[in-house]
């Protein structure tokens, strides 16, 4: 198979499917997640499958660190939006009071970014049924940050060896 064909199948297609999933989760029908934990977890399993296929594509095609960083950032953004769509549809707790945030995309996106970066201000919290989902997102944030630091180091080392 031609290299472009492998890149299309293993890198671009999973990214495009995750982008479509992010649009569907965040914009089209976030109400599908309301009080439906199985839909929440199945959506994340589908998104993570696409992400893992992308990572396999990075490994198989040896794209180089710069292309991998660009694809990694795109996958990160789509995953953050997918999680935000779930939080928007399912609802979040503000402090100790349950508050439905079905129409509040800003709070859902804010909570998703805060969870991804493991910042954790503590103003919003996921309901008990999807706490594991937030923990998975935090672990993904750690993993993506670690991979990004490693790739950034590889890019700097590559640049230094070509200059020196």
VEXDREN-2710 file (C-alpha; in Angstrom, 1 decimal):
% VEXDREN-2710
k/r/px/py/pz
1/UNK/0.0/0.0/0.0
2/UNK/1.2/3.5/-0.8
3/UNK/2.4/5.6/2.1
4/UNK/-0.3/8.2/1.5
5/UNK/-2.9/5.5/1.6
6/UNK/-1.6/4.3/4.9
7/UNK/-1.6/7.9/6.3
8/UNK/-5.1/8.4/5.1
9/UNK/-6.4/5.2/6.6
10/UNK/-4.5/5.3/9.9
11/UNK/-4.1/9.0/10.7
12/UNK/-6.6/11.2/8.8
13/UNK/-9.7/8.9/8.8
14/UNK/-9.6/8.4/12.6
15/UNK/-9.0/12.1/13.1
16/UNK/-11.9/13.0/10.8
17/UNK/-14.2/10.5/12.6
18/UNK/-13.3/12.0/16.0
19/UNK/-14.0/15.5/14.6
20/UNK/-17.4/14.3/13.4
21/UNK/-18.0/12.7/16.8
22/UNK/-17.0/16.0/18.5
23/UNK/-19.4/18.0/16.3
24/UNK/-22.2/15.5/17.0
25/UNK/-21.6/15.4/20.7
26/UNK/-21.1/19.1/21.3
27/UNK/-23.3/20.8/18.7
28/UNK/-25.9/18.5/17.2
29/UNK/-27.5/16.5/20.0
30/UNK/-26.0/16.8/23.5
31/UNK/-29.3/15.8/25.0
32/UNK/-28.5/12.2/24.0
33/UNK/-26.2/12.1/27.0
34/UNK/-28.7/13.4/29.6
35/UNK/-29.0/10.6/32.3
36/UNK/-27.6/8.1/29.8
37/UNK/-24.3/6.9/31.2
38/UNK/-23.9/4.1/28.7
39/UNK/-24.1/6.5/25.8
40/UNK/-21.4/8.7/27.5
41/UNK/-19.0/5.8/28.0
42/UNK/-19.7/4.3/24.5
43/UNK/-19.0/7.7/22.9
44/UNK/-15.6/7.9/24.7
45/UNK/-14.8/4.3/23.8
46/UNK/-15.4/5.1/20.1
47/UNK/-13.3/8.3/20.3
48/UNK/-10.4/6.5/22.1
49/UNK/-10.5/3.7/19.5
50/UNK/-10.0/6.4/16.8
51/UNK/-7.2/8.0/18.7
52/UNK/-5.5/4.6/19.2
53/UNK/-5.7/3.9/15.5
54/UNK/-4.2/7.3/14.9
55/UNK/-1.3/6.5/17.2
56/UNK/-0.8/3.2/15.5
57/UNK/-0.7/5.1/12.2
58/UNK/2.0/7.4/13.6
59/UNK/4.1/4.4/14.6
60/UNK/3.6/2.5/11.3
61/UNK/4.2/5.4/9.0
62/UNK/7.1/7.1/10.9
63/UNK/5.7/10.5/10.2
64/UNK/8.3/12.4/12.1
65/UNK/7.8/14.4/15.3
66/UNK/6.5/17.6/13.7
67/UNK/3.6/15.9/12.0
68/UNK/2.8/13.8/15.0
69/UNK/2.7/16.9/17.2
70/UNK/0.2/18.5/14.8
71/UNK/-2.0/15.4/14.7
72/UNK/-1.7/15.0/18.5
73/UNK/-2.9/18.6/19.1
74/UNK/-5.8/18.0/16.7
75/UNK/-6.7/14.8/18.6
76/UNK/-6.4/16.6/21.9
77/UNK/-8.8/19.4/20.8
78/UNK/-11.4/16.9/19.4
79/UNK/-11.3/14.8/22.6
80/UNK/-11.7/17.9/24.8
81/UNK/-14.8/18.9/22.7
82/UNK/-16.2/15.3/22.9
83/UNK/-15.9/15.3/26.6
84/UNK/-17.4/18.8/26.8
85/UNK/-20.4/17.6/24.7
86/UNK/-20.9/14.8/27.2
87/UNK/-20.7/17.2/30.2
88/UNK/-23.0/19.6/28.5
89/UNK/-25.6/17.0/27.8
90/UNK/-25.4/15.1/31.0
91/UNK/-25.1/18.1/33.3
92/UNK/-22.6/19.2/35.9
93/UNK/-22.8/20.0/39.6
94/UNK/-21.9/23.5/40.6
95/UNK/-20.5/23.3/44.2
96/UNK/-22.8/21.0/46.0
97/UNK/-26.0/21.9/44.1
98/UNK/-26.9/19.8/41.0
99/UNK/-27.3/22.1/38.1
100/UNK/-28.3/21.1/34.6
101/UNK/-26.0/22.8/32.1
102/UNK/-27.6/21.4/28.9
103/UNK/-27.6/24.8/27.2
104/UNK/-24.4/26.1/28.8
105/UNK/-21.6/25.2/26.4
106/UNK/-19.2/27.6/27.9
107/UNK/-19.2/25.9/31.3
108/UNK/-19.0/22.4/29.8
109/UNK/-16.0/23.4/27.6
110/UNK/-14.4/25.2/30.6
111/UNK/-14.9/22.1/32.8
112/UNK/-13.5/19.9/30.0
113/UNK/-10.3/22.0/29.6
114/UNK/-9.8/22.2/33.4
115/UNK/-10.2/18.5/33.7
116/UNK/-7.9/17.8/30.7
117/UNK/-5.2/19.9/32.2
118/UNK/-5.8/18.5/35.6
119/UNK/-6.1/22.0/37.0
120/UNK/-9.2/21.3/39.0
121/UNK/-10.5/24.6/40.4
122/UNK/-13.3/22.8/42.1
123/UNK/-16.2/25.0/41.1
124/UNK/-17.8/22.3/38.9
125/UNK/-17.9/18.6/39.4
126/UNK/-19.3/15.7/37.4
127/UNK/-22.4/13.9/38.7
128/UNK/-21.6/10.6/40.5
129/UNK/-22.5/8.5/37.5
130/UNK/-19.8/10.0/35.2
131/UNK/-17.0/10.7/37.7
132/UNK/-15.0/7.9/36.1
133/UNK/-15.4/9.6/32.8
134/UNK/-13.8/12.8/34.2
135/UNK/-11.0/10.7/35.7
136/UNK/-10.3/9.1/32.3
137/UNK/-10.2/12.5/30.8
138/UNK/-7.6/13.7/33.4
139/UNK/-5.5/10.6/32.7
140/UNK/-5.7/11.3/29.0
141/UNK/-4.5/14.8/29.6
142/UNK/-1.5/13.5/31.5
143/UNK/-0.7/11.1/28.7
144/UNK/-1.0/13.6/25.9
145/UNK/1.0/16.2/27.8
146/UNK/3.8/13.6/28.4
147/UNK/3.8/12.6/24.8
148/UNK/3.9/16.2/23.7
149/UNK/6.9/16.9/25.9
150/UNK/8.7/13.9/24.6
151/UNK/8.0/14.9/21.0
152/UNK/9.0/18.5/21.7
153/UNK/12.3/17.3/23.0
154/UNK/12.8/15.1/19.9
155/UNK/12.1/18.1/17.7
156/UNK/14.6/20.2/19.6
157/UNK/17.2/17.4/19.5
158/UNK/16.6/16.9/15.8
159/UNK/17.1/20.6/15.1
160/UNK/20.3/20.7/17.2
161/UNK/21.9/17.7/15.4
162/UNK/21.0/19.2/11.9
163/UNK/22.4/22.6/12.9
164/UNK/25.5/21.4/14.7
END
